[in-house]
Amino acid sequence: MSKKILIIVSNANAIGPHKRRTGNFLPEVAHPYAEFDRAHYQIDFASLSGDTPYLDALNLAGDPDNLAFLVGKGWADMQKAKKLSEVDVSGYDAIFMPGGLAPMVDMPEDPLLKKVIKETWERDAVVGAVCHGPVSLLNVKLSNGSYLLNGKNVSSFTNEEEENYALADVPFELESALTKQGAIFHKTGPWEAYSIADGKLVTGQNPASAKGVAEKMIGLLEAK
């Protein structure tokens, strides 16, 4: 039976004091979507508010997987993302949170998202996130009262990368925030591909890492 993946996306379209335009970063959605599709998985979308999500980095549409997403079923399905509160997440084998600056706006504290990630983790399903997407893992407390991040090997967009990208726009530096909640942080050079799995938790550093995160998630799902 085909595995089911729920991609949970941000609804934000601006960030910071200067209202920088943003959204979900195209390759961080499109590259994993392509990998999940090639694995013949069912792929559904949910967003926090149920409103039409935004995409950033449309200038990268020349990439084959990005273009296929935009003109094919992917973007059409993402525009129809259901409201997370209306989705039975227990029916999915994995959840995935892509990045872009948008998740830094609406995903650090959202209580339903925290509950969904906690319950997904505790039923031994796969949890994946890339770049700024791991902000969704902040403030997730497990049934034993500990932070999900505590003692986990993770990656995300790094402080060094943020310094030259959006330091004036983000509310905090993600690498520092993850580490503060007990994460063991791993990284490579700026903008180089890097992804890591710790049990059923898979995270990646930046846009170049999105494909690797999906591949690791598929590896875990196929091993189940």
Secondary structure, 3 states (H helix, E strand, C coil): CCCEEEEEECCCCEECCCCEECCEEHHHHHHHHHHHHHCCCEEEEEECCCCCCCEECHHHCCCHHHHHHHHCHHHHHHHCCEEHHHCCHHHCCEEEECCCCCHHHHCCCCHHHHHHHHHHHHCCCEEEEECCHHHHHCCCECCCCCECCCCCEECCCCHHHHHCCCCCCCCCCHHHHHHHCCCEECCCCCCCCCEEEECCEEEECCHHHHHHHHHHHHHHHHHC
